Amino acid sequence: MKQNIIIDVAGLTKKFGNFTAVDNISFQVKEGEIFGFLGANGAGKTTAMQMLIGLTKKTSGQATVAGYDIHTQSEKIKKNIGYMSQKFSLYEDLKVWENIRLFGGIYGMKDKDIAEKTDQLLNRLDFEGKRNTLVKSLPLGWKQKLAFSVAIFHSPKIVFLDEPTGGVDPATRRQFWEMIYQAAEDNITVFATTHYMDEAEYCDRVSIMVDGRIDALDTPAQLKAEYKAADMDEVFRKLARKAERD
């Protein structure tokens, strides 16, 4: 069965004055794919993601996300995606159920649907006893799982994850990736940045940015074969050595 293209990027560029943060990148992401978007700090991956979700305007080039143009239809894109950032995803001073209700409302869900899906979500996460707990009281791993669940609560076509597992232990990271696999099985496309190279192994395909450009894009197995590497960490290090900017 042919997979539809859900993210289509052609010549996308972002400049800040004389500095080119994202330099003429082109790639496609298929529907239901787990796509790893990697790069060292300063490589341009976060700026590229921000253009795709409508937080930063492009300088030149074209891109569509879920069939909508990032330049002219950014509000429609926001309604069809989920987004989880490592730095900000939940309101710490709200209770668990209040966060779920808030984000359901932001995404335009009906109150009845929010209430019904909240019960289902709490049950699936074994959070029933934490319904009235302030989010700031939860362990970090629990916060991350809740944040991801909230990001896909409205059944978006795509979820963007910006280093979602930073700071959590390996066992929790594995549980988190099991949730990602389930989302992909539910036909939600996953677009994820990570600095953990073992997580790159879990992706269907991986792109690696160096100095604002995409230097490699393929399956983890193909990249390891191409660069004669034992694992994705070795692939990443071989490419990162080419970086010229800080």
C-alpha positions as CSV (number, residue, x, y, z in Angstrom):
1,M,0.0,0.0,0.0
2,K,1.4,3.4,-1.0
3,Q,1.9,5.8,1.9
4,N,0.8,9.4,1.4
5,I,3.3,12.2,1.9
6,I,2.3,14.2,4.9
7,I,5.3,16.6,5.2
8,D,6.8,17.9,2.0
9,V,9.7,20.3,2.2
10,A,11.5,21.9,-0.8
11,G,14.4,24.3,-0.5
12,L,13.4,25.6,2.9
13,T,15.7,28.3,4.2
14,K,15.8,30.5,7.3
15,K,18.2,33.4,7.7
16,F,18.8,35.7,10.6
17,G,20.6,38.7,9.1
18,N,23.8,37.3,7.5
19,F,23.5,33.9,9.4
20,T,21.8,31.0,7.6
21,A,20.3,28.8,10.3
22,V,18.5,26.5,7.8
23,D,20.1,26.2,4.4
24,N,18.0,25.0,1.5
25,I,16.7,21.7,3.0
26,S,14.4,19.3,1.1
27,F,12.8,16.1,2.4
28,Q,9.5,14.2,2.6
29,V,7.8,12.4,5.5
30,K,5.3,9.6,4.9
31,E,2.0,9.2,6.7
32,G,2.3,7.0,9.8
33,E,6.1,7.2,9.7
34,I,8.4,7.7,12.7
35,F,10.9,10.2,11.4
36,G,14.0,11.2,13.4
37,F,15.3,14.7,12.8
38,L,18.8,14.8,14.2
39,G,21.6,17.3,14.5
40,A,24.1,18.6,17.0
41,N,23.2,21.8,19.0
42,G,23.2,24.7,16.5
43,A,22.7,22.5,13.4
44,G,19.4,24.1,12.7
45,K,16.9,21.3,13.5
46,T,14.8,23.3,16.0
47,T,14.6,26.3,13.7
48,A,13.5,23.9,10.9
49,M,10.8,22.4,13.1
50,Q,9.6,25.8,14.2
51,M,9.0,26.7,10.6
52,L,7.0,23.6,10.0
53,I,4.7,24.2,12.9
54,G,4.2,27.9,12.2
55,L,6.3,29.4,15.1
56,T,8.9,30.9,12.8
57,K,8.5,32.4,9.3
58,K,10.6,31.0,6.4
59,T,13.0,33.2,4.5
60,S,12.5,31.2,1.3
61,G,11.5,27.7,0.0
62,Q,8.3,25.8,0.3
63,A,6.7,23.3,2.7
64,T,3.4,21.7,3.3
65,V,2.4,19.9,6.6
66,A,-0.8,17.8,6.6
67,G,-1.5,19.2,3.1
68,Y,-1.4,22.9,4.3
69,D,1.1,25.5,3.2
70,I,3.3,26.7,6.1
71,H,3.4,30.3,4.8
72,T,-0.3,30.8,4.1
73,Q,-2.2,28.2,6.2
74,S,-0.2,28.0,9.5
75,E,-3.4,28.2,11.6
76,K,-4.8,25.1,9.8
77,I,-1.5,23.3,10.4
78,K,-1.8,24.0,14.2
79,K,-5.2,22.4,14.3
80,N,-3.9,19.2,12.7
81,I,-0.8,18.7,14.7
82,G,0.3,17.9,18.2
83,Y,3.5,19.4,19.7
84,M,5.6,18.4,22.7
85,S,8.6,20.4,23.8
86,Q,11.1,19.3,26.5
87,K,11.0,22.7,28.0
88,F,7.3,23.4,28.1
89,S,4.4,21.0,27.6
90,L,2.2,21.1,30.7
91,Y,1.1,23.7,33.2
92,E,2.8,22.7,36.5
93,D,0.3,24.5,38.8
94,L,-2.8,22.8,37.2
95,K,-4.0,19.4,38.2
96,V,-3.6,16.4,35.8
97,W,-7.3,16.5,34.7
98,E,-7.2,20.3,34.3
99,N,-4.2,20.1,31.9
100,I,-6.0,17.5,29.8
101,R,-9.2,19.6,29.7
102,L,-7.3,22.8,28.9
103,F,-5.4,21.3,25.9
104,G,-8.5,19.5,24.7
105,G,-10.3,22.9,24.6
106,I,-7.3,24.6,22.9
107,Y,-7.6,22.0,20.1
108,G,-11.3,22.7,19.7
109,M,-12.7,19.4,21.2
110,K,-16.2,19.3,22.6
111,D,-16.7,19.1,26.4
112,K,-18.4,15.8,26.1
113,D,-15.6,14.3,24.1
114,I,-12.9,15.8,26.4
115,A,-14.6,14.2,29.5
116,E,-15.0,10.8,27.8
117,K,-11.4,10.7,26.5
118,T,-10.0,12.0,29.8
119,D,-11.3,8.9,31.6
120,Q,-9.9,6.7,28.9
121,L,-6.5,8.4,29.0
122,L,-6.2,8.2,32.8
123,N,-7.1,4.5,32.7
124,R,-4.6,3.7,29.9
125,L,-1.8,5.5,31.8
126,D,-2.8,4.0,35.2
127,F,-3.3,7.6,36.4
128,E,-6.8,7.3,37.9
129,G,-5.4,8.0,41.3
130,K,-3.5,11.0,40.1
131,R,-6.5,12.8,38.5
132,N,-6.4,15.6,41.1
133,T,-2.6,15.7,41.5
134,L,-0.8,18.9,40.6
135,V,1.5,18.3,37.7
136,K,4.5,19.7,39.5
137,S,4.2,16.9,42.0
138,L,4.6,14.2,39.4
139,P,7.9,12.4,38.7
140,L,9.6,13.6,35.5
141,G,8.9,10.4,33.6
142,W,5.2,10.6,34.5
143,K,5.1,14.2,33.3
144,Q,6.7,13.2,29.9
145,K,4.1,10.4,29.4
146,L,1.3,12.7,30.3
147,A,2.6,15.5,28.0
148,F,2.8,13.1,25.1
149,S,-0.7,11.8,25.7
150,V,-2.0,15.4,25.8
151,A,-0.2,16.2,22.6
152,I,-2.1,13.5,20.7
153,F,-5.3,13.8,22.8
154,H,-7.1,15.3,19.8
155,S,-5.9,12.6,17.4
156,P,-3.8,14.9,15.2
157,K,-2.4,13.8,11.9
158,I,1.2,14.5,13.0
159,V,2.9,15.0,16.4
160,F,6.1,17.0,16.6
161,L,8.4,16.0,19.5
162,D,11.3,18.3,20.4
163,E,13.7,16.2,22.5
164,P,10.8,14.7,24.5
165,T,12.8,12.3,26.6
166,G,15.5,14.6,27.9
167,G,16.5,13.9,31.5
168,V,14.5,10.7,32.0
169,D,15.9,7.3,32.8
170,P,16.5,4.6,30.2
171,A,13.5,2.5,31.4
172,T,11.1,5.4,31.2
173,R,12.5,6.3,27.7
174,R,11.7,2.8,26.5
175,Q,8.2,3.1,27.9
176,F,7.8,6.4,26.1
177,W,8.9,4.9,22.8
178,E,6.3,2.2,23.2
179,M,3.7,5.0,23.3
180,I,5.3,6.4,20.1
181,Y,5.0,3.1,18.4
182,Q,1.3,2.9,19.4
183,A,0.7,6.4,18.0
184,A,2.3,5.4,14.7
185,E,0.1,2.2,14.6
186,D,-2.9,4.6,15.0
187,N,-1.6,6.3,11.9
188,I,-0.2,9.4,13.7
189,T,3.0,10.5,12.0
190,V,5.8,11.1,14.5
191,F,8.4,13.8,13.8
192,A,11.0,13.7,16.6
193,T,14.2,15.4,17.5
194,T,16.5,13.6,20.0
195,H,20.1,13.8,21.1
196,Y,20.0,10.1,22.2
197,M,21.4,8.1,19.4
198,D,20.0,4.8,20.6
199,E,16.5,6.4,20.0
200,A,17.5,7.1,16.4
201,E,17.6,3.3,16.0
202,Y,13.8,3.2,16.7
203,C,12.9,5.5,13.8
204,D,11.7,4.3,10.4
205,R,14.0,6.9,8.8
206,V,16.5,9.5,10.1
207,S,17.8,12.7,8.8
208,I,21.0,14.3,10.2
209,M,21.6,18.1,9.9
210,V,25.1,19.6,9.8
211,D,25.6,23.4,9.6
212,G,22.0,24.0,8.5
213,R,21.9,21.4,5.8
214,I,20.7,17.8,5.7
215,D,23.8,15.7,5.2
216,A,22.2,12.2,5.4
217,L,18.7,10.8,5.2
218,D,17.8,7.1,5.2
219,T,16.8,4.2,7.4
220,P,19.1,3.5,10.4
221,A,20.2,0.2,8.8
222,Q,21.1,1.9,5.5
223,L,23.0,4.8,7.2
224,K,25.0,2.3,9.3
225,A,25.9,0.4,6.1
226,E,26.8,3.6,4.2
227,Y,29.1,5.0,6.8
228,K,30.4,1.6,7.9
229,A,29.3,2.2,11.4
230,A,28.4,-0.2,14.3
231,D,25.6,2.0,15.5
232,M,23.8,5.4,14.9
233,D,26.1,7.1,17.4
234,E,29.1,6.3,15.2
235,V,27.2,7.6,12.1
236,F,26.3,10.8,13.9
237,R,29.9,11.4,15.1
238,K,31.3,10.9,11.6
239,L,28.9,13.5,10.2
240,A,29.2,15.9,13.1
241,R,33.0,16.1,12.6
242,K,32.3,18.0,9.4
243,A,30.6,20.9,11.2
244,E,32.3,24.2,10.9
245,R,30.1,26.5,12.9
246,D,29.5,26.5,16.7
